[in-house]
């Protein structure tokens, strides 16, 4: 009986434990304090610092079963998922690691012993690849493990040199173990005779011999302590041990695939397996990403999650899903993997809620896009071209978010050609625009690349400083001088002005020199140069001139208060709602701060008050705010939090609110928390599914909020003739009384509508013996429905159709058909077709339906259409 997936995980860990390895739990998919990586892509990621000895390893060797995700950038498998028998986005990696304890010899022996003795894989199906010039590895495989020379293959750097994980880290030559599955693999067919990047020979274990450290610039230096980093694809091993033709046929995926096929009412076979595989893989990936605190957004990790989720929905559409379905597959993920990863069980309801919300939004996008696509297809048929332009395709994609592959599928069914070349041209232009998005006021900042020396920032100590003008830019070009009235950008050798970055606005102020002045209206940063934007108010400024730069100190202090407050709010949020509440964006200005964070639901009033209370207690303690510079590795080791979206150099700045929070940050901050003043949260809102936003004020901003609130309270108390202490009860009483009046008015309107029915019936048309009331009325929906009830009581047999326009851009339609006539005409058809004339839509039951539109001027046309349909059906 072959091992199932649970037994396979345990067998691997037990084997390496017996060899002296420490079992280490899987780390999160979000690399801890490693902003160079989007996701954990390999088992060694959590151990990177041990190889370089930035952190001394707490054990000589370790073993893990690690959660991994590869869905963007280097190593992404996204486009192959579902189409081959071996690729995933999310996957598990079995690994054993040595941090200077053992090297090649033991790594090979351990691997071969586990494969052949524990897993019981027959050696006559195994092959091994080595780095092209690694003679030592070739000899060791033969001498230590008995691998035949004709089963050893030399491959180049692309296939047999691994690392680093991210922009820097340990790397080295590697050796991969393959199994010949050419008799088992069905898709795609394989006629290659030797191992390599193909499906017939399945690579399932990679042994990396870490010998070098690669810096960001690509330079490699020998590691003082060589190490071992191995990674075996868990799903691939299960596929081999369970004798399956695909990873998707293993017991890991059975619960997911059975749910998908049951929901879609189809069989899992050659025709359906690609979309079903994709959905199963993506459901698992999204479940684990959400469980680890990644939420949908339009950037960073959240963008990758949303892309994977929407890709699953698109494949779901291919097999007939028109409403949310992916959230229901989550239960299959929990069934298969919940025992190994308790976090997916604990967070299942949150995960399903976020996925369903995203699905509902994307299905609306698809449906809107399909309506427009059908219009374009009709147009292409009518004009005889039978071709859709690149402009139309780009509009569908760019404005409506409609995927190109959907457009291709629908257009193909309708025998309409697509101008994909035109589409790609417009896409390239958009990418070019995006690439040049870092624009100054009217010029591309990249023109200064290599021309401007780094600007020394002195604003932490000074609000005013002298400097020399390094460059002047006018109308996108370098100039030697500028005169009064010129809009320019000035770059100096030093400045107290903070340039906009990291979510913090730039400083404002003035640049002055003898006989001249510039009002600085904006400050930005490009690379390490600080750019001052402004208009020359007087005098002439020349390149090389000595100037005095004066920052608006009060404004800068207000920004600093708000920036330090964001750090305190971030820490308090994580304390109150959980560590998943990570920063997802911020904007720090002088008037208020905005802080976006990952969280699935609105904060309660109690949670907001608790966050405020915690932050203000820290403010009242007047804790010192320390600013220090150190190496990034030192900062991370000290416990400083790194924000993924920020890009850090080797030397970083750490903001330490003593004993409370510590973050990597280059912004401006107060010296003590007491300088912030009262922190008041003024708004909590949604940014997108899984991302919330807090807005808050500090210092004088808090005073303004307090003053405004007290003033308004006083005005309301005067209007209500009530003591401020009793105002809430007074407002409740007034609201209850108003609701009672509204109910009375509504009931009177309904009665008038019923009474008016007698008059309408006297003037009603008779068509085929049936009574037809079709009118434009000035009634609300409830009154129209009351009139419909009266019509049914009094008309006997007939059709009812009323149109009302409660606003200048809104039309309400109600259609009713007595039961004896629904076989001839249906209310839903009547409402739907007439709504199209009004630029809307709707529908309902055969006997009663509602619809809406946006163009009241076309109500007469809609009424005529209704009468035309009724006459055609009843005559």
N, C-alpha and C positions, 0 to 999 in steps of 0.2 A: 504494500500500500504506500504510494508516494506521500511525502510530507506536504501538508497544507501550508498556507502562507504563515499562519501563526507559529507553527512548529519550525518553519524555516528560519524565521527571525530569531527564535530562541536558540536554535541549534548553532547559528552563527555566533551569537554572543557567548554562549556557553563554551564553544571551542576556543575562542580567543581569551576568555577568562582563564581557561585551563593553561594557557601559555603565558600567564602573568600580566595580561592586559586589564586595565581598569575600565569597567563598563560606564560610559558617560551617556546621559540621556540626550535625545535629539534637542538641538537648539531651535529657536524660532526661525521661521522663513524670513524674518526681518533681521539681517545681520546686526548684532549688537555693537554699537559704537563703530561702525564701519561704513561711512557714507560713500566709499568708492564702489560699493556693491548695491545693486537694486534689491536682489534677493539672495538667499543662501543657495548657491549653485552646486555645492559639493560638500562632502563630509568634513573636509579639512578646514572649512571657513571658520568655524569656532575655535580652531587651534592655530590660526595664522601667526599669532604673536609668539607662540611657543617656538616655532621654527627659527624666527629671527632673534629670539631671546629678549624681545622687548619686555615680555613677561616670563618669569621663570616657570617652566612647566611643573605642576604639582604632582605629576606622575611620569614615569619614564616612557610609558606606552599606553595606548587607549584603544577602545573599540566602540563603535556606535552603529545605530540604525538611524540615519539622518533624513529629515524631511528636506526636499530640495525643489526648486522651481527654476526652469529655464524657459523663458517666454519672451525674451527681448534682448537685443544686442548680441554680444559674443556667445556662441554656444546655444542659441535659441533653436528649439526643435518644433516651434509652433506650427509652421506650414506643413510639416511631415506628419503631424499627429493624426491618427486615424487612417492614414493612407498606407502606412507600413505596419508590420506586425510588432514593432519594437519601440516606437517613439511616444513620449509623453511631454506634457508641460510640468505638472507635478509628478514627482517620483520619489522613491525611497532609495537611499544609497547605503549599502553595507560597507563598513570600512574598518581597517586597522591602521594605527598610526604609531610611529616611533619618533621620539624627539631626541635623537642622539643615542638611543639605546641599542638598536640593531639596524642593519642595513640590507643590502640586496640579498645576501645569502639566505637569511632567515625569512625575509619577505616571500621569496620564491618557495621555500620549503613549506611555510605555513599555508600558502595559497594552494599548492599542489596537494597537500595532505587533506585540507578541507574538501576540495573538489572531488578527489578520487576516493577518499576513505569515508568522510562524514556524509557528503552529498551522494556519493556512489556513482558519479559520472564516469563512463567508460573512456579510457585514454585514447582509444582508436578513433574517437570523434573530435579530439582536442587539437588545437593549433596554438602557437604562440608567436607574437610579433615582438621585435626588439627595435630600438633606435638604430638607424643605419650604420653608425660607427661604434656601436657598443659591443665590442668583441668579448668583453668580460661577461656580459649578460648571456651571450650565446653559449659560452663555455659552461657557465653555471647551470643553465637550464639542462644541458646534456648530462653533466657530471652529478648534479644534486638531485634532479628529478627524473632523469631518464627520458627526457623528451628527444625524439629522433631528430636528426639534423634536417631531414626533409620536411619536418613539421614546424620549422623555425623560419619566419619571414622577416626580412629587414624592411622597415618603412621610414620615410623621411620625417622632418620636423613637424609637418602638418598633422601627422597621425601619431607620432611617438615621441613628442616632447610636450610636456604638460605644464600649464600655469603661465603666470600666476592667476589666482582667483581675484579678479578685480584689477586695478591699475598697477598694483605692486604686491610683492610677496614672494614666498618660496616657489621654486620651480625646478624642473629637471627632466632628464630623459625618462621614458617609461617603457613598460613592457605589458602588452595586452594579451589576454587569454580569450580564445575563440572556440566556438563549437560549430561543427559542420551540420547545418540543418537544411541543406539543399533539397533533401527528400521530404522535408516537412513543410517548408515555407511555400505558401500559395501566392502571395502578392507582395511586391511585384515579382515576376519570375526572375530567376537568377541563373545565369550561365557562366558566371565568373568562377575561375578554378582555384583562386587563392584568397586568403583573408585580406580584408581591407574595408573601406567604407561602403559596404553593401549588406544586403539582408540575408543572403544565403549562408554566409559565415557570420554567426552572431557573436559580436564582441560583448562579453559580459563581465569581465573583471580587468581593471587597469591598475597596475602597480607602478606608482610614481616614485622615482628615486631622487628625492629633493637634495640637490647639491649646490644650488645657486639662489641668490636673492636678487630679484629684478626690481629696479627702481622705476618710478613713473616715466623717466626718459628712455626706458628700455635697456639701460645698462645693467649687466649681470655681474655680480661679484660672488665668489665662493662663500658658502655658509660655513661658519665655524663648526657647527654641529650638523652633520648630514642627518637626513631623516627619511622616514617612509610614510607615504600617504597613498592608501589604496582605496579604490571605489568600485564596488560591485553593484550592478543594477539589480535591485531586489526583484522587480517584476520580471526581469529577464531570467533570473535564476529560477523563480517559480514556474515560468513557462517551460524551462528545460526539465525541471524535476517532475512537473505534472504532465509532461509529454504533450504539450499543446502547440498549435501552429501559430499562436499569437498571444501576446501578453494579455489581450482582452478576453481570452477564453479561460484564464485562470480563475481560481475561486475569489481573487481580489475583486474582480469586476462583475461577477455573476449577479450579486444583489442590485447593482446599479443598472446593468443591461436589462435585467428582467423587469425592472420598474419602467424603463424607457419603452421597451417593446409592448408592455401591457398598456401604458398610457397612449401609445401611438396606434395600438391594435395592429401590430405587424410582427412578422417573424424576423429573427436575426439570421441573415443569410448573406450571400455574396453581394446581392443588390443593395442591401440596407446597412451593411456592417460599417462602411466609412462614416456616414452621419451618426450612427449609433455610437461608434467608438469615440468620435469627437465629443459628443454630448457627455458620455460617461467620463472621459478624461477631464473635460472642462468643469463638469459638476464637482468632481473631486478637487481640482485645483482651486476653484472659487471657494469651496467649503473650507479648505485649509487656510487660504489667504485671509478670509474673514475671521476665522477662529484665532488667527495670530495677530489681528488688529489692523489689517489692511482693508480700507473701505473705498468704494467707487469714487473716482474724481477725474479731473481732466489733466492730471499731471502725475509724474512719478509712478510710484507703485499702484496708486489708485487707478491710473490710466490703464496700466497693464491688466489689472483685474477687470475693469469695465470692458476692455477689448476682448479678453477671453470669454467673459460672460456673453457679450453680444455675438461673438463668433458661434457659441453654442446655440443661441437663439436662432441665428441664421440657418444653421444646419437642422435645427428643429423645424423650421419652416419648410425645408426641403422634404421632410417626411410627414408633413400635414399638420403641424402644430400652429394654431392661429391665436392661442391664448397662453398665458403663463403656464409653464410646465416644469421648468428646470428646478424650481424650488422643491418640487415633489421628489426629485431624484436624490436630494440630500439625505433622506432616510436610508437609502441604499448605501451611501458613503458611510454613514454612522454604523450601519449593520456590519459592513465589511471591515471597518478600521477603528471603530470606537473603543474597542478593548485595548488596542495598542496606543491610541492617542485620545485620552479622556477629554481633551479640550474640545473636540468636535461634538462629543456627546453633551458636554456642559453648555455649549453655546448654540445648539441646534436650532432653537426657536429664533434667536437673533439672526442667524445665518439665513434661515428660510425667509424671514421677514425682509431682509435687505435684498435678497435675490428676487423675491416676488415684486418688490417695489421697482427695481431696475427693469425687470421684464415688462411690467405694465407700461413703463415709460417708453421702452424701446419698441414694443408692439404698436404703440400709438404712432411713433415715428415711421415704422414700416408701413402702416396702413395709410398715413398721409402721403407717403412717397408713392405707394401703389396707385392711389387716386390720380396723382399728377402724372405718373408714368403711363397710365392708361390713356390720359388725355393726349400725351405726346405721341403715343402709338396711333391713336385715332387720327391725329393730325398728319402723321407720316403716311398713313394709308390714303387719306383724302387728297393730299397734294401729289400723290403718285410716286414720291421718292422712295418710300418704303425704307427709309434710313433716318436714324435719330442722330442729331448733330452732337459734336463734342461739347458745345456750350450747354445743351440740354442735359447731357449726362453729368456735366460738372455741377450744374445747378442742383440736380437731384442729390448729388453727393455732398456738395459744400453747404447748401442751404437747408436741405431736409435730412441730411445724414443717411441717405439711402445707399446701401452697399452696391457697388458696381456688379458683383457677381449675381445679385438678385435681378438687376436690370437686364443682364445678359440672358438669364434663364427665361424671364418673361418675354423679352423681345424675340428670342429664338422660337418660343412657342407660337408667337404671332408672325413669324417670318419677317421680322424687321431687323435690318442690319444696324450696327452701332459704329459710330465714328470714334473708335477707341484711340486712334492716333491724335485726334483733336482733343480728346479728354486728357490724354497723357501730357500734351503740350500745356494745357491749362494747369494741370497738377504741378508740372515743373515750374511754371511761372509763380504759382502759389508758394511752392517751397523756396523759390528764390526770394520772394517777398518776406517769407518767414525768417529766412537766413539773415536778411537785412533789417530785421525788426528792431535791432538795437540801433535805432536812429536818434540822432540829436534833433535839435530844432531845425529841420530842413536839410540835414546832410547825414551821410553814412559815416558813423564813427570809425569804421575800419580804415578810413583814409589816414588816421593818425597812428595806425599800427606801425611801430618801429620808429616813429618820428618824435614821440614824446617820452621824456624820461619819467620814471616814477616820481610822484609828488609826495613830499614828506608831509604827513598829517600831524598838525600840532594842536588840534582842537581839544584834546583831553586836558591840556594845561592852559590853553589860551583862548580868549574870545577875539583877540586882535593880534595880528602878526605882520611883519614886513617880509616882502618876498620880491623875487625878480620874475618878470614876465618871460616865460619860456616860448609860448606859441600864441598866436592870435588867428582865429578862424572866422572868416566872414563869407557868407553865401557858399559854404561848403569848401572853401579854398583857403590856403594859408596866405596871410597878408603880413606886411611889415608894420602897418600902422592902421589905426581906426580913429574916426572923428565923431563928433556929436551927431546923434541920430542913427548911428550904425548899430545893428543888432549883431552881436559877436559872441564867440566863446573864447574864454581866456584860460590858459594853463600856466600855472606858476611852479616854481621849484619847491615851494612849501605853502601850506594854507591851514587856517583853523577851521575851514568849511568842511563839514561832513558831506560826502557825496552820496546820493540816494543809492541804497543797496540793502539787501537783507530784510526787505519789508519796511525799512525806515526811510522817511522822506529826507531829502537833502536840505542843508541849511540855506537860509536867505540872509541878505545883508548888503554890504557895499564894498567896492574896491575904490580906493582914493589915491591920488597922487597930486603933486603940485599943479594946481590949475585944472584938475579933472576929476571925474567921478563916474562910476558905473553902478547902477542899482542891480544887484545880483538877484534874479528872479527864479533861479533854479540851479541845482548842483548835482552833477552825475559823476559816475566813475566808469572809465573804460580801461580794462586791464588795471594798471596801477596809477594811471593818471587821473587827477580830479579836475573836472571841467566846470567852469563857472559861466553860466549863461546870463546875459544881460544886455542892456542898451547903454551906449555911451551918452550920458546926460550932458556932459560938458568936457571941453578940452580935447587933446589928442593923445592917444596911447600908442606907444611904440614898443616893438619887440625889444626886450632887454631892459625896459624901464623898471625902476624900483617903485613898488606900490605898497600901500597898507591895506590889508584885508580885514574888514570888520564884520563879525557875525552878529546877527540879531540874537543877543544873549538870552533875553527873556523867552523867545520862541524856542531856542535850543534847549533851555532848561526844561520847558514844558514837554518837549519831545523825549528828553532823557527820563523824566518822571514816568511817562507812559511806557517807555521801553522796558524799564526795570519792572514795572507793573505787569507786563506780559509774562516775564519770567515767573513772577509770583503766582499769577493766574494759572500758568501751565502746571506748576507744581501742585497747586491746590486742586486743580481739575483731576489730576491723576490720583490724588489722595481720596477725593470724594467719589468719583465715578469709576476709577480703575485705571490701570496702566495702559489700557488700549487707547485712552484719550491722548493721542499724540498730536503734536503740532502739525497742521496741514496747510499753514499759510498765515501771514500776519501783515498788518499795515499799521505802522506807528507814525502818528502825526502830532502836531502840537495841541489839537483840540480834543482828540480822543484816540483810542486804540481799538484795533479790530484783531481778534484772535480766532482762527479757524482750527478745529480739532476733530479727530475721528471719534464718532459716537453715533449710535443708530437711532436715538430718539431724543425728543426735546428734553432739556433739563427741567426738572420740576422746580416750583418756586422755592421749595425747601432746599434743594441742591444749590440753587443760585445763592440763596442766603448763607448757606454753609460755606461756599467758596468765598463769598465776600467777607464773611466773619474771619475765616482763616487768614486771608490775605491782609486784612486790616489789623489783625493781631500782630502779624510780622512787621507791618509798618510801625505800629506803636512801640514795638521792642527796639526800634531804631538800630537795627543790625547793620554792621559795616558791609559795604558792597565792595569786594576786592576785585581789582582788574589786574590780571597778570598774563604774561606771554610765556609760552613753553612749547616744546615739540608736541605734535598731535598725539603721538604715542603716550607721552607723559600725561597729557590732559585726559585721554581716555582711561588710562590706568588709574587716574585719581578719581574717576567716577563722573567726569563731566559728560553731559548729554550732548550728542551731536545730532543736528537736524539734517535729515537726508537731503532736502532740497538745497542746502547750502553747500558750496564748494570750498574746501579747506586746503590750505597749503601745508607745508611741513611745520611751520611755526604758526600757532593759533593763539587766540586771545580767549581767556577764560574769565567769565563773570561769576563770581562766587558770593552769593548772599549767605553769609556765615551761618552754617548749621542748618540751612533750609534748602537752597537750590544751587546747582552748579551747571552752567551751560557754556558751550563754545559759542562766542558771539563777538562780532566786530563793531557793534553799535555803540551809541552813547548811553551812559547810565549815571544815576545819582551816586553820591558817595556813601550815603546811609539811607536805609529804608524810610526813616522818618521824613526825608526830604520829599517823598512822594505825596504826602497828604492823604486824605480820604480817597479810597478806591471805590467807585460806585459802578456796578454793572447796569447799563441802561437798556440793553436789548439782547435777546437770545433768539436766533433764527436758524433756518435750514439753508445750507449752501447747495447740497445735493444729497442723494441717498447715502447715508453713512457719514456725512460731514456736517457739523453744526458750526455756528458762529456766535461768539460773544463780542459785544461792543461795550467799552467802559470808558470812564473819565477819571481824571485824578486832579489833585491840586485845585487851582482856580476853576477848572472845569466842573469838579464836584460841587464847589460852592455855587456855581451858576445853576446847576441842576437842582440843588437844594432850594435856592432862592426862587427859581421858576416854579417848582412844585408847591412851595408854601404860598406863593402869590396866587397861583391857580386855585388852590384849595380855598383861599380866602374869597376869591371872586365867585366860586361855585356856592360857597356857604351864603353869600349875600343874595345870589339869584334864587336860592332855595329857601331863603329866610330861615336858615338852620345854623345851630352851633356847629363849628368844625368837628367836634367830638362825636356828633350825632349824624354826620353827613352821609355815611354809608347807609344807615338804616333809612334815611330820608330818600336817597336815590333809589333804593330797592322798592320803597313804597310807590314812588312816582313811576318806575318801570312797570310794576305790577298793574297799576291803574291804566297805563298806556296800552298794555297788552290786552286788558279787558276791553278797552275801547276799540282796539283793532279787531278783536274777535266779533264785537257787535257790528262794526262796519262791514266786515267780511260777510257776516250772515245776512245783513240787509242787502248787500250786493247780489248774493245768491238768490234771495227771494225776488228781487227785481228782475233778475235774469229769467227765473222760472215764469214770473208773471208776463214778461215780454215775449215768451214763447208763443202765447196765444196769437199775438199780433203777427209774429213771423210765420206761423202756420197758415194764417189767413192769406198771406201774400206769397206762400211757397209755390214752387213749380211742381207739376205732376209729370213724371217721366215713367212711362211703362206702368202706370198705376201706382207708382211709389212717390212719396212726398220727399222733396229735395229742398233743404235749407242750406244755402251757400252765401255767406255774408262776411263783410269786413266790419268788425265791431270794436268798441272801445271798452273792453272788459279785461279783467285779470284772468289767469288760468283757472283759479278755483271757481269763479263765476261762470266761465265757459263750460266747465265740467258739470256744474249744477244745471246749466241750460241743456246739456246733453242728456242728463237724467230725465229732465222734463220732456224732452223730445221723444225719448223712448216710451215714456208713459202715454203721451198724447198722439203721436204720429201714427202709431200702429206699424206701418211698413215704410221705411225710407232711409235716406242718407243725409247726414249732418256734416257740414264743413264750415268752420269759422276761422277767420284770420284776425289776429290782433297785433298791434304794434305798441308795446309798452315803452319803447325807447326809439330814438331816431336810427339806431343801427341794429335793431332787434325785431324779429317777427316771430310770433307764436302761432302754430297751426294745430287745430284739434279736429280729427275726423272720426265719425261714428257711423256704423252700419247696423241696422237691425238684423237679428239673427237669421231671419228668413231670406235675406239678400246676400249673405256672405259667400254663397256659392257663385254669385255673379260678380261681385266687386268686394274688394278687401280694403278695410280702412288703412292698413299698413302701406299698401301700394299707393293709395291716394295721397297719404301724407308724404311718403318718400319722393314721389315724382314731382309733386308741386313744390316741395322744399328745394329741389335742385334749381328751380327758376329763381328762388330767393337767395341763392348762394349758400344753402345749408344742407341739412340732412336730418334723418330721423326715421321713425317707423314704429311698429307695435303689433298688436293682435289684429286678427281679421275684423273684429267688431269695434275696436277702439284703438286709436293711435295718435301720437303727438310728434310734432317735428318743429324745427326752428330754422330761421334764416337771418340774413344780415342786410337785406335791401328792401325796406318798406315800399319803395316806389314801384316795385314789381308785384305788389299784392293783387291789383286788378288782373294782371297776366296769370297769376297763380290761381285766382278764382275761376277765370275762363278755362284754364287747363283742367281744373277739378270738374267743372260742369261738362266739359268735353268727354272726360273719362267716364263720368256717371252716365251721360247720355249713350255713349257707345256700349256700355255694359248692360244697361237696362232696357234698351229699345228692342 
